[in-house]
């Protein structure tokens, strides 16, 4: 299934964190927090301003991004959980 986000929305795939701490302790699934880091899979064309001009997004496909803990809406694409969120919900692009 292909998904094309509308306007200033972005489709993000969460990047799973390590299941072990640096000291070698394994973290159980119940104690893990959902990662706040992901990879941009698809982006919309951009937001339209008051003059009717389209403002392109700063993020691009394949960018690694950080986002807020409760940002976006969870959706399943081909059985894999993704997030769809506005560009405003993205906090930073990881270089």
Secondary structure, DSSP 8 states (H G I E B T S, - for coil): ------TTEEEEEE----SB-TTS-B--GGG----SEEEEEEE-S-EE-TTS-EE--S--TT-EEEE-TT-SEEEEETTEEEEEEEGGGEEEEE-
